[in-house]
Structures are given as structure tokens and as C-alpha cells.
Amino acid sequence: MIQVSDHGMAREFKEPEIGQIHMFLSTTKELRDAVIETYSDPEHAYFKKMMEKEHALEFLVGLNKELDGEDEFLTRSMF
């Protein structure tokens, strides 16, 4: 359950597995995004994490052209 104070502070409580997390959010969009990220489908979260790793790898390979042929090896070793 999320409680929002008058000062834009949201607190999650009554969920001991999460613990007490305090978030200071200035807009409702930030609150909405935080809730979606926290309670999103686990498969979606896994997919998002995989995409972040892939984008990071593409960025790193782009920095060093000598690694262009090794990107497949790096991908297999990262995942």
C-alpha cells in the first residue's frame, strides 16, 4: 500500500518483504513510474534488464572497434 503525504512524499508500508522505502517524488508521474517499476510483471522486468545489458554492450563495443568481432563472445559470457 502506498501513502502520499501533502509534501509529495510517498511511503510504502505494510509489506515487510519490501521493507519501509521512502521516496521523495515531486510529481504524480514520478510516483506512477515508481509504482509501475516496483510492481511490474517479473517477465517484463527481466526483459528490461536484458535490454539494458544489450544496450550497454553495444555502447562498449562501439567505443573500441577492435572488439567488433568479439561481441558475440561477450554476449554469451554476460548472459
CORVEN-V695100 format. One record per run of one state. SS is the DSSP state (2 for helix, 1 for strand, 0 for the rest). FROM is the first residue (numbers start at 1). TO is the last residue. If there is no record, write none. Layout:
SS:FROM:TO
SS:FROM:TO
//
This chain:
0:1:1
1:2:4
0:5:8
1:9:12
0:13:20
1:21:24
0:25:27
2:28:39
0:40:41
2:42:63
0:64:64
2:65:78
0:79:79
//
